Structure formats: structure tokens, C-alpha cells
Amino acid sequence: MPLLQISEPGKSAAPHQHNLAAGIDLGTTNSLVASIRSGIAETFPDIEGHHLLPSIVHYSEMAITKVRDDEIIVGNAAKSFANQDPLNTIASVKRLLGRGLKDIKTLGTRLPYEFVENEGQGMPMIRTVAGLKSPVQVSADILKVLKKRAEKTLGGELTGVVITVPAYFDDAQRQATKDAATLADLNVLRLLNEPTAAAVAYGLDKGASGIHAIYDLGGGTFDISILRLHHGVFEVMATAGDSALGGDDIDRVIAQWIMQQAHIANDAEHHQIRELLDVARTAKETLSTQNTAPLNIKLDNGIQWQGELTHSQFHELIDPLIQKTISPCRRALRDARLTVADINEVVMVGGTTRMPRVREKVGDFFQRPPHIDIDPDKVVAIGAAIQADILAGNKPDDDMLLLDVIPLSLGIETMGGLVEKIIPRNTTIPVAKTQEFTTFKDGQTAMAIHVVQGEREIVLDCRSLARFELRGIPPMVAASARIRVTFQVDADGLLSVSATEETTGVHSEITVKPSYGLQDTDIERMLRDSLEHVQKDVATRTLREQQVEADRVINALRAALKADGHHLLKHHEFLEISAALDELLRVKEGNHVQAIKRAIEHLDEITQSYAQRRMDTAIHHAMTGHRIDEFTQEN
């Protein structure tokens, strides 16, 4: 009797054809790895049963000549070295990804590490006894442990992974994350925004639909995303946040308060700072269930200091930080053109949302109690695992669709230092948009393309991402060339820009890998400034556009006068036009838009007859040697 192989609908009938894929939550404080097994998404523990891997790496002298990755200590084992050997024990490295040395110094805390400028690259290095280590290398060492854990649990090599990143990670931070994965020998199927990953896990588990706010407060980053869930489509309507705000900041605020109470100097030794942060973290966790938290600190002079932190004192310390998360929530709602009443549910993500005070404040703002029935530590990794399973081809019939967005507008610099936005912020990705530009001067054979990011109208007020040139443009009259500029943002949020001259097909392109170093407050500042300076920006743009038009008129008229002005104009006409040209040059340097406009109109008026003579002359030259019937006969 022939045997039938039976499988569940939608599942593979051949288990051996299942591609092994995993989702990785590379967190500031803790990291996790998850995958789909028997149709269920689950996170994987280590041999001791710990699902959370502390994002801490310890380097020793032995690691200089290491031949095995496990000679670098990662996770709970590395945690014990934080106080003993802080210079060689790297924690919260996610905060350093994609940042320059200048930016790291503005993170709001005194880091114990010795940073070294990396010439030729914006990314700084950390000096350890095992040599110089970049934040990318440290992150790669964490990813290697997670990869090994997943492959041991699944019993085979991973074909690919989805790694989650904060929604407000910029291009440099996303690229640094991908670089770390490459160093860890991981095939990245996609970088997935953390709030979107949480929505995937939450939405599929609950069958939810409607508009949801995903409030994600982790150890080092905060994101708020407004998503619409409908028939398997996860559309990110708006996103906002702060890539340098999280539970670590709460620990530091408490530690600073303890230092004041115990009269500990601000220049305390690094091991003392580490101990203070550990005590602060313990107190924070204690106050989630108790009314007071005991404090015990061994000072460097050998004296044991004791104290306590009450609920009221705790709230006074942390409320300003929680309030900093509410402003992005307001902005995200405004960008999505929604009100609090439009939100169906609020989902809490990230370990810091375990704090009752955070839940209380978020509930007050959204006017409804947030959902706390899902594990905030695991939900992002589980969502990433679900997406990885689909991208690996294990669910070809799955109709789930993710529609993420970019956090800031992308555009190029145009004449006058103006920004022409190609892709507005909160545009769904992946996306490609094309816009046509032209040359400014006669005979122009090259164009410099400056790619910028931001919401302001002037280039100087935005962030420069990249520059490249398009050469080989055929020399033509100004404004005759047709240059098609295409911006393409992939599913990971990474940008590539290309430019093509239409008549010749001359092409140039660049993949934007910006130098590491966007300050943590830049995105917040860009958005805030765009709102505060909107009227000023509009006025400035109008002025610059009028000045550019004046330059175009001046250049064209000068070229004409040089070519045939003395032949086609009477002396008094030449003097009148020259005087009007001088007047336009004078008012162009001012800031009166109407004066520039009137000067252009006056110059246009008195050159009408001159323009007609030039046209007649051009027609006469074109017809010389030809019969009229050559121009009028039908084909």
C-alpha cells in the first residue's frame, strides 16, 4: 500500500527543506535570539537556561592570540568583570554604533573606556588589552554568541537572520549594525524596526486590527510608532523617538543622586561608578514591587555607606526622563494626523516598560491602560523570528506585508543652497522616487550632487549624507539638459542615489554610507527646528529662489550682450539695459523679495525688443541659402 505524507495546511510536507532562520534583538542592555520551531516562535536559552544575553563583552590578554571565539567572554560571565576591569569590559555598545568620537563624548555619561580616533573612518576605537576594538567588532562578538546558540538549538547552520534596530537609527547606525553582522558571518535578510517587530509578534498572536501605538523603551533607546494593522498588512503611519534615551539613563540619574547623598566626588574611580550603577539598577527593580529600596555602597575609603530611596524620591528623579518620551508620542500622532482618541491599543515593548511609573504615565497620555500581558523583553525577537521565517521562504503562501517608513526627509541641494526634498519623512519603504533637474549655466558638462537629510529648507540646516558628481553631460544651453535623479531606500532603510543624463545615458550613482557620527539629539532637533522656523524657512526659500532666478537672468543677458549687444542695440538702449542690469545686481544682494522681482520684471520689459531682434536674426541666419518651400513642404 502506498504511503501518503501528510502535513498541516501551509506547512512544508518535507521537513528537511525547512530553511533555518532566526530573529535577533541586538539590544543595549540585553540581546536575544529566536526562531520558529514546530510553527511556534520562541527565544532560545543558553545552557544555564537564561534567555537574555547581557550585551557585555570582556576582553583579556588571552584574546590577543585567541584561536576560538569562546575565549572572548560575553554575557553573564562578562558582567562579573564590569567592576573588576571596567576598561576592558564593554557594556551598552549599541549606544556607540554609528557615532563619532565627538558624539560619544556628548552621550551624557562618563564612559570608562579609552577611545582612540580612527583615522580615515569616523568610527572611534576602544583601547583594550586585546588591542583596539570598534563598536562594530564588539557587537559582532555578541552576535557570534547568539548565532552559535541558535545553530546549536536548531541543529544546523542559519541561512539568514532578521536583526532589529530602533526605528530612529539613522543610515550610519543601520550600516554599522549590518557591518557587525557581516563580521559575525551572518546573512542579514533584513534590518527590521523594533516597534514593527513587536507589532508582528503581537498582531499575529492576538489577531489585532486597527490603529496601535507601539511604545518601545529599552535600555538605551526609545521609539514610538503608530501602526495600522489590517488583513495582515502592518503599515507604519509615523514614527518618532530618541536613539539615546532608555533605562541606562534612569540608572545614571539614580546613581548621581546616590553620589550626592553619599558625598562621592564626580571624578570617582571607574570601578566605583560601575558599583553605583549596579546599586541604582537594583534599586530601580526593587521599587517596581516595594515602597523603599535599601542602598549599600562601599566607598573607596573603606567606609560602608547606607541609605534608602523612597517611591516619591524615585518618581521625582525619573519623571523628567519619562516625560521626554511623551513629546515624541505627540509628534508621531501629529505626523499620522491622528489624536489620542484614534488609538485602539497601546503596546508596551522593552525592559524599561516593566516599571509601573512608565506604564502609569503612558496610560495617562493615551487615556487608556497599556497592554502589559506580553513579555516586553522577548516580543521584539519573536517578531523578528516570524519575519525571518517568511523571508527565508518557509511560508511562501503567507500574505503578511510590512510597510515601514523613513524617519527624516531625503533630498538634494539645488542652486542657492536650497533643499529639494525627493522622499518626504514617514514615506513607506522600500521606495524609489525620481525627479528631473537641469543645468544652470551654458555649456555645463558636470553636475555636483549633494545628498542631504532633514526637514529645513536650507542645506546648512540639514545633515549632509553624501556627495558625488555626474560628468560627461554634453555642452548645451542652460536648462536644456535633462538629469534624472533617483533616490532608492531599501527595506533596511539604507539609501542609494543615481543620476542619469537622458540624451547621452551618462550615469553615476552612490550607495550612501555616511561617516559615523550623527549626534543623538540631531533628529529631535531637526524636527523641532522645522516646526519652530517654518515661517522663516519659507521666507528664506522664497528669497533664495528669487535670487537664483536673478542670477539666471543676469547670466543669460550678459552672454547675449557679449555676443551681439553692440550690433543689435543702439547706444542709448545699451546704456538703459546696462543700468537696469546693474540695478538687478544691486538689489539681488539684499533681502527684499519684491524688489528683486520688480527689477527682473523691469529688465524683462526693456529687453523685449532686443530679444525679438535676436530671434529675427537667428531665423534669418537659419534660412540663409534655403528656399521657403523647404520649410513649408509636407513630409
C-alpha positions in Angstrom: 0.0 0.0 0.0 1.5 3.4 -0.9 2.1 5.8 2.0 0.9 9.4 1.9 2.9 12.1 3.5 0.5 14.3 5.4 1.2 17.8 6.5 -0.7 20.7 8.1 -2.1 23.3 5.6 0.5 26.0 4.9 3.4 23.9 6.4 6.1 22.1 4.5 5.5 18.5 3.7 9.3 17.9 3.7 10.8 19.0 7.0 14.3 18.6 5.5 13.5 21.5 3.1 12.9 23.9 6.0 15.4 26.8 5.9 16.9 27.6 9.3 16.4 31.3 10.0 16.4 33.4 13.2 15.4 36.7 14.6 17.9 38.7 16.7 17.1 41.5 19.0 20.5 43.2 19.4 19.8 45.3 22.5 21.6 47.9 24.5 21.3 46.0 27.8 20.3 42.5 26.7 20.2 40.6 23.4 18.1 37.6 22.4 17.8 35.1 19.5 14.5 33.4 18.5 13.3 31.1 15.7 10.2 29.2 14.6 10.1 25.6 15.7 7.0 23.4 15.1 5.1 26.5 14.0 5.8 28.4 17.2 8.1 31.4 17.7 10.3 31.0 20.7 13.5 32.5 22.2 16.5 30.2 22.9 18.2 29.9 26.3 21.8 29.2 27.0 23.0 26.0 28.8 22.0 27.6 32.1 18.5 28.4 31.0 19.0 32.2 30.5 17.1 33.6 27.5 18.5 37.1 27.9 22.2 37.6 27.0 23.6 40.7 28.7 25.1 42.8 25.9 28.5 42.9 27.7 31.9 41.8 26.3 35.1 41.3 28.3 38.5 41.2 26.6 41.5 39.7 28.3 45.2 39.4 27.2 44.5 35.8 26.2 42.1 37.2 23.5 45.1 38.8 21.7 46.2 35.4 20.4 42.8 33.8 20.5 42.0 31.0 18.1 38.5 30.4 19.4 35.6 32.8 19.7 34.7 31.5 23.1 37.9 32.9 24.5 36.2 36.3 24.4 33.8 36.4 27.3 30.3 37.6 26.5 27.1 37.9 28.6 26.6 37.0 32.2 30.2 35.8 32.6 31.4 39.2 31.3 29.1 41.0 33.7 31.2 40.0 36.7 34.2 41.8 35.2 32.4 45.1 34.9 33.6 46.3 38.3 36.9 44.5 38.4 38.1 45.5 34.9 35.9 48.3 33.5 38.4 49.4 30.9 38.3 46.0 29.1 34.6 45.2 29.8 32.4 46.9 27.2 28.7 47.4 28.0 25.9 49.2 26.2 27.9 49.2 23.0 24.7 49.7 20.9 24.9 53.4 22.0 28.2 53.7 20.4 27.2 52.2 17.0 27.4 54.7 14.1 28.7 57.5 16.2 31.9 59.6 16.0 34.2 60.3 18.9 32.7 63.8 19.3 29.2 62.4 19.6 30.2 59.8 22.1 31.5 62.5 24.4 28.0 64.1 24.4 26.1 60.9 25.5 25.6 62.3 28.9 27.7 59.9 30.9 31.4 59.4 31.7 32.4 56.2 30.0 35.3 54.3 31.5 36.8 53.3 28.1 39.8 54.9 26.4 38.7 55.9 22.9 41.1 56.3 20.0 40.4 58.3 16.9 40.3 56.0 13.8 42.0 57.9 11.0 40.1 57.7 7.7 36.9 56.4 9.4 34.6 58.4 11.5 34.2 55.4 13.8 36.3 55.5 17.0 38.1 52.6 18.5 38.2 51.4 22.1 41.7 50.5 23.6 41.7 47.1 25.4 44.4 44.7 26.4 43.4 42.6 23.4 44.0 45.5 21.1 41.8 48.2 19.6 38.2 47.3 19.3 35.5 49.1 17.3 31.8 49.2 18.5 31.1 47.1 15.3 33.6 44.5 16.4 32.2 44.4 20.0 28.7 44.0 18.6 29.9 41.2 16.3 31.2 39.3 19.3 27.7 39.4 20.8 26.1 38.3 17.6 28.6 35.4 17.3 27.3 34.0 20.6 23.7 34.4 19.6 24.4 32.7 16.3 26.2 29.8 18.0 23.3 29.4 20.4 20.7 29.3 17.6 22.6 26.8 15.5 23.2 24.5 18.4 19.5 24.6 19.3 18.3 24.2 15.7 20.9 21.6 14.8 22.2 23.3 11.7 23.6 26.4 10.0 21.5 29.5 9.7 20.6 30.6 6.2 19.8 34.1 7.3 18.7 36.4 10.1 16.5 39.4 10.7 18.1 41.8 13.1 16.1 44.5 14.8 17.1 48.1 15.1 15.5 51.2 16.7 13.1 52.9 14.3 15.1 56.1 14.8 18.5 54.6 13.9 20.0 56.6 11.0 21.9 55.3 8.0 25.2 55.2 9.9 23.8 53.2 12.8 22.0 50.8 10.4 25.1 50.3 8.3 27.2 49.7 11.5 24.7 47.0 12.5 24.9 45.3 9.2 28.7 45.5 9.3 28.7 43.8 12.7 26.5 41.0 11.3 29.0 40.6 8.4 31.8 40.3 10.9 29.8 37.6 12.7 29.3 35.7 9.4 25.6 36.2 9.4 23.5 36.7 6.3 21.1 39.6 7.0 17.8 39.0 5.4 16.5 42.4 6.7 17.0 45.0 9.3 13.6 45.4 10.9 12.5 48.3 13.1 11.9 47.2 16.7 8.4 48.5 17.0 7.4 46.9 13.8 8.8 43.6 15.0 6.8 43.9 18.2 3.7 44.6 16.1 4.3 41.5 14.1 4.5 39.3 17.2 1.6 41.0 18.9 -0.7 41.3 15.9 -0.3 37.7 14.8 -0.7 36.3 18.3 -3.8 38.4 19.0 -5.4 38.8 15.6 -5.5 42.5 16.3 -6.6 45.1 13.8 -7.0 48.9 13.9 -4.5 51.6 14.9 -1.9 50.8 17.5 0.8 52.7 19.3 4.0 50.7 19.9 5.8 52.3 22.9 9.3 50.8 23.0 11.5 51.9 25.8 14.6 49.7 26.1 18.0 50.1 27.9 19.4 52.7 25.6 16.8 53.7 23.0 13.2 54.9 22.8 10.8 54.6 19.8 7.2 55.3 19.4 5.5 54.0 16.3 1.9 54.4 15.1 0.8 51.4 13.1 -2.3 50.4 11.2 -2.9 46.6 11.2 -5.4 45.3 8.7 -5.7 41.9 7.0 -2.0 41.0 7.6 -0.7 44.4 6.5 1.4 46.2 9.0 1.6 49.9 7.9 3.8 52.2 9.9 1.9 55.5 9.7 4.5 57.6 11.7 7.5 57.1 13.9 9.4 59.2 16.4 11.8 58.7 19.3 15.2 59.2 20.8 18.2 57.0 20.0 19.9 57.8 23.3 17.2 57.5 25.9 16.4 54.5 28.0 16.8 52.5 31.2 20.5 53.3 31.3 19.7 56.9 31.7 17.4 56.1 34.7 20.2 54.2 36.3 22.6 57.1 35.9 20.1 59.6 37.4 19.7 57.4 40.4 23.5 56.9 40.6 24.1 60.6 40.5 21.5 61.1 43.3 23.3 58.5 45.5 26.6 60.2 44.8 25.2 63.4 46.2 23.7 61.7 49.2 27.0 59.8 50.0 29.2 62.8 49.1 31.0 60.9 46.4 33.1 63.1 44.1 32.2 63.4 40.4 35.7 62.2 39.5 35.3 58.9 41.3 37.1 55.9 40.1 35.5 53.9 37.3 35.0 50.8 39.4 33.1 53.0 42.0 30.9 54.3 39.1 30.2 50.8 38.0 29.2 49.8 41.5 26.9 52.8 41.8 25.2 51.9 38.6 24.7 48.3 39.8 23.2 49.6 43.0 21.0 52.0 41.1 19.7 49.3 38.8 18.9 47.0 41.8 17.0 49.9 43.5 15.0 50.6 40.3 13.9 47.0 40.1 13.2 46.8 43.8 10.9 49.9 43.6 8.8 48.1 41.0 7.3 46.0 43.8 8.4 47.7 47.1 7.8 51.1 48.7 11.5 51.7 49.5 14.8 50.4 48.3 17.8 49.9 50.6 21.1 51.3 49.4 24.5 50.0 50.4 27.8 51.3 48.9 31.3 50.5 49.9 33.3 53.7 49.5 36.9 53.9 48.3 38.0 54.9 51.8 36.6 51.6 53.1 33.5 53.1 54.8 30.2 51.4 54.2 27.5 54.0 53.3 23.9 53.1 53.8 20.7 54.8 52.8 17.4 54.3 51.1 15.4 55.5 48.1 11.6 56.0 48.5 8.9 55.9 45.9 8.4 59.6 45.9 12.1 60.4 45.6 12.3 57.8 42.8 9.4 59.4 40.9 10.9 62.8 41.3 14.1 61.6 39.7 12.7 59.7 36.8 9.6 61.7 35.8 11.6 64.2 33.7 13.0 61.2 31.7 9.7 59.6 31.2 8.3 63.0 30.1 11.0 63.1 27.4 9.3 60.1 25.8 5.9 61.9 25.7 7.0 64.6 23.3 7.9 62.1 20.5 4.5 60.5 21.1 2.7 63.8 20.4 4.8 64.3 17.3 4.1 60.8 16.0 0.4 61.4 16.4 0.6 64.7 14.7 2.6 63.2 11.8 0.0 60.5 11.4 -2.8 63.1 11.6 -4.4 61.3 14.5 -5.5 62.1 18.0 -5.2 60.0 21.2 -8.8 59.0 20.7 -7.9 57.3 17.3 -5.6 54.8 19.0 -7.2 51.4 19.7 -4.4 49.9 21.8 -1.1 50.8 23.3 1.5 48.0 23.3 4.5 48.2 25.7 7.9 46.9 24.5 11.3 47.0 26.1 12.5 46.0 29.6 12.2 49.5 30.9 8.4 49.4 30.4 8.2 46.9 33.3 8.4 50.0 35.6 4.9 50.8 37.0 5.7 54.5 36.7 6.3 54.3 33.0 3.1 52.4 32.5 1.2 54.9 34.6 2.5 57.9 32.6 1.9 56.3 29.3 -1.6 55.3 30.3 -2.3 58.9 31.3 -1.1 60.3 28.0 -3.0 57.8 25.8 -6.0 57.8 28.1 -6.2 54.0 28.3 -4.2 51.4 30.2 -1.4 49.9 28.0 -1.2 46.2 27.2 1.3 44.5 29.6 0.3 40.9 29.0 3.2 40.2 26.7 6.8 39.8 27.7 8.4 43.1 26.8 11.9 41.6 26.7 11.1 38.9 24.2 8.4 40.3 21.9 10.9 42.0 19.5 13.0 38.9 19.0 9.8 36.8 18.4 8.6 39.3 15.8 11.9 39.2 14.1 11.8 35.4 14.1 8.4 35.4 12.4 9.6 37.8 9.7 12.9 35.8 9.2 10.9 32.6 8.7 8.9 34.3 6.0 11.9 35.9 4.3 13.7 32.5 4.4 11.0 31.1 2.2 9.4 28.8 4.8 6.0 30.3 4.3 5.6 31.1 0.6 1.8 31.5 0.9 2.0 34.0 3.8 0.3 37.3 2.9 1.8 39.3 5.8 3.2 42.6 4.5 5.4 45.0 6.4 5.3 48.7 5.4 7.9 50.6 7.3 8.8 54.3 7.0 11.8 56.6 6.9 12.2 59.0 9.9 13.6 62.1 8.1 13.2 63.6 4.6 15.8 62.9 1.9 16.7 65.3 -0.8 19.5 67.2 -2.8 21.0 70.6 -2.8 19.8 72.9 -5.6 21.0 76.4 -6.6 21.1 78.9 -3.8 21.8 76.4 -1.1 18.2 75.2 -1.2 16.9 71.7 -0.4 14.7 69.9 -2.9 13.1 67.0 -1.0 12.8 63.9 -3.0 11.4 61.5 -0.4 9.5 63.1 2.5 9.8 61.7 6.0 7.3 59.0 7.0 7.3 57.7 3.4 6.7 53.9 3.3 9.7 51.8 2.4 11.0 50.3 0.3 10.6 53.2 -2.1 12.1 54.7 -5.2 11.4 58.2 -6.4 12.8 60.1 -9.4 12.9 63.8 -10.1 14.2 65.7 -13.1 16.8 68.5 -12.8 18.7 70.6 -15.3 21.9 72.7 -15.8 22.3 76.2 -14.6 24.9 77.6 -17.0 25.5 77.4 -20.7 28.0 74.6 -21.7 27.9 73.0 -18.2 29.4 69.4 -18.6 29.2 68.2 -15.0 26.9 68.4 -12.0 27.8 68.0 -8.3 25.1 66.2 -6.4 24.8 66.8 -2.7 22.5 64.4 -0.8 21.1 65.7 2.4 18.7 64.6 5.2 16.4 66.8 7.2 13.3 69.0 7.3 14.6 72.5 6.8 14.6 74.4 3.5 18.3 75.4 3.6 21.2 73.0 3.2 23.2 74.4 6.1 20.3 73.5 8.4 20.2 69.8 7.3 22.6 66.9 7.6 25.0 66.1 4.7 24.9 62.4 3.8 27.0 62.1 0.6 28.4 63.9 -2.4 29.1 62.6 -5.9 29.5 64.0 -9.5 27.8 63.3 -12.8 30.3 64.0 -15.6 30.1 63.8 -19.4 27.0 66.0 -19.8 27.0 67.3 -23.4 27.5 71.1 -23.5 24.2 72.7 -24.1 22.4 76.0 -23.4 21.5 76.4 -19.8 18.3 74.5 -18.7 18.4 72.2 -21.8 20.0 69.1 -20.2 17.6 66.6 -18.6 19.1 65.0 -15.5 17.1 62.2 -13.8 18.0 61.8 -10.1 16.6 58.6 -8.5 16.5 58.0 -4.7 16.0 54.4 -3.6 15.6 53.3 0.0 15.6 49.6 0.6 13.7 47.5 3.1 16.6 48.1 5.6 16.2 51.8 5.4 19.5 52.3 3.5 19.7 54.8 0.7 21.2 54.7 -2.8 21.2 57.7 -5.2 21.7 57.7 -9.0 21.8 60.4 -11.7 21.4 59.9 -15.4 21.6 62.5 -18.3 18.8 61.5 -20.6 20.2 62.3 -24.0 23.5 60.5 -23.6 22.7 58.0 -20.9 25.7 59.1 -18.9 25.2 57.6 -15.4 26.6 58.0 -11.9 25.5 56.5 -8.6 26.4 56.2 -4.9 25.3 54.0 -2.0 25.1 56.3 0.9 27.4 55.0 3.7 27.7 58.2 5.7 30.6 58.8 8.1 29.8 57.6 11.6 28.7 60.4 13.8 25.1 61.7 13.9 24.6 63.2 17.4 21.8 61.6 19.4 19.8 64.8 19.6 20.0 65.6 15.9 16.8 64.0 14.7 14.8 65.6 17.6 16.4 68.9 16.9 15.8 68.7 13.1 12.1 68.1 13.6 11.7 70.7 16.3 13.6 73.3 14.3 11.5 72.6 11.2 8.3 73.5 13.1 9.8 76.5 15.0 11.3 78.0 11.9 8.7 77.2 9.3 7.7 80.8 8.5 11.3 81.9 8.5 12.3 79.0 6.3 9.5 79.7 3.8 10.6 83.4 3.6 14.3 82.4 3.2 13.4 79.9 0.5 11.4 82.4 -1.4 14.3 84.9 -1.3 16.8 82.3 -2.4 14.6 81.2 -5.3 14.2 84.8 -6.4 18.0 85.3 -6.1 18.6 82.2 -8.2 16.2 83.5 -10.9 18.0 86.8 -10.8 21.3 85.0 -11.4 19.8 83.1 -14.3 18.5 86.3 -15.9 21.9 88.1 -15.3 24.0 85.3 -16.8 21.7 84.9 -19.8 21.6 88.6 -20.5 25.4 89.1 -20.1 26.0 86.2 -22.6 23.6 87.8 -25.1 25.1 91.3 -24.7 28.6 89.9 -25.2 27.5 88.0 -28.3 25.6 90.7 -30.2 24.6 93.6 -28.0 26.7 96.2 -29.7 25.4 95.1 -33.1 21.7 94.9 -32.4 21.3 97.7 -29.8 21.5 101.5 -30.2 23.9 103.2 -27.8 21.1 104.6 -25.6 19.4 101.2 -25.5 22.6 99.5 -24.4 23.1 102.1 -21.6 19.4 101.6 -20.4 19.7 97.8 -20.3 23.1 98.0 -18.6 21.7 100.4 -15.9 18.8 98.0 -15.3 21.2 95.1 -15.1 23.3 97.0 -12.5 20.2 97.7 -10.5 19.2 94.0 -10.5 22.8 93.1 -9.4 22.4 95.6 -6.5 19.0 94.5 -5.2 19.9 90.8 -5.6 22.4 91.2 -2.7 19.6 92.4 -0.4 16.8 90.6 1.2 13.8 92.2 -0.3 12.0 89.6 -2.5 9.6 92.1 -4.1 12.5 94.5 -5.0 14.3 91.7 -6.8 11.1 90.6 -8.6 10.4 94.2 -9.8 14.0 94.6 -11.0 13.7 91.3 -13.0 10.3 92.4 -14.5 11.7 95.8 -15.4 14.7 94.2 -17.1 12.5 91.8 -19.0 10.3 94.7 -20.1 13.1 96.8 -21.6 14.8 93.9 -23.3 11.6 92.7 -25.1 12.6 94.4 -28.4 16.2 93.2 -28.1 15.0 89.6 -27.6 12.8 90.0 -30.7 15.7 91.3 -32.8 17.9 88.3 -31.7 15.2 85.9 -32.7 14.7 87.5 -36.1 18.5 87.4 -36.6 18.6 83.8 -35.7 15.8 82.9 -38.1 17.5 84.9 -40.9 20.7 83.0 -40.4 18.9 79.7 -40.3 17.1 80.4 -43.6 20.0 81.8 -45.5 20.8 79.6 -48.5 17.4 77.8 -48.3 14.1 78.2 -50.2 10.9 78.9 -48.2 9.3 75.8 -49.7 12.0 73.7 -48.0 10.5 74.7 -44.6 6.8 74.5 -45.6 6.6 71.4 -47.7 4.8 68.4 -46.2 6.5 65.1 -45.5 
